[in-house]
Amino acid sequence: MPGRSARIKRNAVPVKGTWDVLPHGMGVLPTAASQSINNTIHNEQSPVPRDTDNSGLSYQHKFENLNGKSQEQLETPAVSLTAISKLNGEPIGNIDDVPQYPLGITALQESAEVAREIKEEIESPEQVTTLRRSKRVRARVKVNEDDVGHGSPPKRAKQTLEQVKLEDEAIHPGDELKKTKRVPRKTKDNPYGLTPGRSPFPEWEAPSAAQCTEVYRILADVHGEVTQPETIPAPSLEIAGCGEVPFVLEALLRTLLSGAVTFDGADNMVKAIIAKYGTIEDDLAKGSIDWNKVRLSTIEELEDTIRIGGLANRKAKAIKGTLDMVYEDNISRREAYLVEKATGVPADVYGASQKTQGQKDLEILKTERNILSLDHLHGLSADEAMEQFTKFPGIGVKTAACVILFCLQRPCFAVDTHVHRFSRWLGWAPAKADENDTFCHLEVRCPDHLKYGLHQLFIHHGKQCGRCKMSTVEGTKEWEAVVCPLEHLLTRGKKMTKVQKKIKANIGVVDSQEDEELESELSEVDEAIFEGEM
């Protein structure tokens, strides 16, 4: 059954004559007092608003085509301005400022069928003011869609426009304040994440040169002055040491043996290796362990030899790997120098451009006599030597730093367990800084002339002072029996657990010899040796 509005349209009868009130609630017909009814448009050249509906045709063009009659044949009075306002759905201002729109009255006096055709031709969704609210909203949305130019569905057009506007005006802090991607410190070429020449804690101002001098002076007054020897002593047959020997390879491997074990354990391993493989009698490396014989032995044999000191399997694997790399490097350097002699083309090996011909000949001679050597690294700076040493298996930052400090005699603040502990207690490094970061920080902050002395004094004082030993805590008898000369500068943070209190109460003071066996000069586990094992 047709709807009510459809039936009304079909049964509508044209209104004859004039009217005072326009139909469909379009307002009162203007009178002569407000506006002349006979004000019509007779000239086609007069300005006529060419507003268009959805079909894109102007109202003037439509009127010219109604029933084949031109506008000149239709004597049309002016339409109420209020009606035009309601047709367009827009508010109206001053009536005198708005032009009149023509409407064909003659055509409306024809038959009902012609009237309906005219109505269907003229009426559009935006002109009908009696539509339901939902249809009026859809009509306005369609107009907004045409204005915006988006292809979104009509119901979404207005909302989409608002969203686009909000997105355009919105501030995107993610674009402006984008967090800088962190560049990884540890890379293939820098496996320990070292920062040569700069501190990993740039805002951490301690230690100053004055603080380093003060601590050195306090410890030197207690334990004696420490100075670096001008001449490096010959290798000891009894003591492993920590790199203070004249031969670079000897220093590197002796320091490796000293890592993560007690002093006695390291000394026992060196004695066992000397007893098994012997030393070199050649003047080119007199007194050094015959490392080429160690290279030619099996890894199982080497493990059995050094098992007395501890961590034999890890250390044997690292020593064998290092010796194989050194042997291959010595062979390639000899060949490059021989080619240089024959052709005059400079040898393309590390450090060759800084070597004299006598130094190159010495390298050739050592290789021909089966003497493994890294002595060509003697002239490197601390940073260059650190890069070269840490390429070998099992050689971490602590081991490399000790060789640089004691064998190459370059200023380098080697950080072992004692140095690391005092650095945190003194506030020279953040409490959670690891040994490698502490090393990088102290390398920048500590004066070069104090690095050797502070390293040695921290180790000595850490083993001698009852309050600074790793095994003692506040509240014990040993603690109370000692006055540390650095007490006013330290913030230890040591706390004794209930178990420790009970043990200390029952056992009493721990013998200093037993404490020494619990600590080694490099007692913390070397990162390179135990990588992936802990």
Protein Blocks (a to p, Z undefined) as FASTA:
>chain_A
ZZfklmmmmmpccdehjdfbdghhnapaddfklocfklccfbfkbccdfbdcfkopafkl
mmmmgghiafklmccddddfklmmmmnopacddfklpccddddfklmmmcfklmmmmmmm
mpcfklpmkbcfklmmmmmmmmmmmmnopabdfklmmmmmmmmmmmmmpccfklmmgccd
dddfbdfklmnopaehiafblmlmbdcfklmmmmmmmmmmmnopadddfbdcdddfkbnb
joiafblklmmmmmmmmgopafklmmmmmmmmmmmnopafbfklghiacfklmmmpcfkl
mmmmmmmnopklmmmmmmmmmmmmmmmmmmmmmmmmmmmmmnopacdbehklmpcfklmm
mmmmmmmnopacfklmmmpcfklmmmmmmmpghiafklmmmmmmmmnopacddddfklmm
mmmmnopacfklcfklmmmmmmmmpcfklmmmmmmmmmmmmmmmmklpmkbcehiaklmm
pccfklmmpcfkpacdfklmmmmmmnopadfklmmmmpcfklpccfklmgokZZ
